[in-house]
Structures are given as C-alpha cells and as structure tokens.
Amino acid sequence: SGLPACELVPDHLNEVVMNLLQACVEDEPPRFARVAVSSKTRGDRVVVCIGGEAADIGAWFAQPRLQAIRSRIAEMGATASVIDGAIEIHLPAMPAG
C-alpha cells in the first residue's frame, strides 16, 4: 500500500526473490541465520531489500553461481546493489503518460 506502480512481470520478481532466499540458506553453513525481506520507496522507485546478518554480502552476491539471478534482475529492467548488508533490487518505475 502506498508504493508507486512498477512495470514488470510479477512472476519474474517472485522468481528472483525465491531464488535469492534459497541461495541465502543453501550455503554450508548457511550464509544467514535470519533473512529479512522488505520493500520501500526511494524517489519514484520501489526497492525490494533482501538481507540479514552476514559479512561481506557483496562478495557473496558477485559469485558466478548467482549469475542467473543477476541476469533475471537485468531482464526485468531492474538494477541490484548491495547496501548495508542487504541486496537492494530497484524495480523499474511505470512510464509516465
């Protein structure tokens, strides 16, 4: 509620989030003891945050085995960055008009 509209295929966003959550807990030992998913606005964009209490999540997210997730994010017209121990997925804003 209150988030701006985005233009994307909802199933693709679901795929990205579920694959990231699965990757977060697959590591042995698991990368995260607890994973949090939240959404917020930044300017006119919706940002989905996936993170937890993990060290060096940037190096983890850059691993080659997560390339398919990063590719799907790009295919959606979204971008991803690692900020404050969380992966932030910046969703594409709805075009004006």
Summary of the structure (lengths in Angstrom):
residues: 97
radius of gyration: 13.4
end to end distance: 21.7
largest distance: 48.8
contacts: 249
relative contact order: 0.25
helix: 35%
strand: 29%
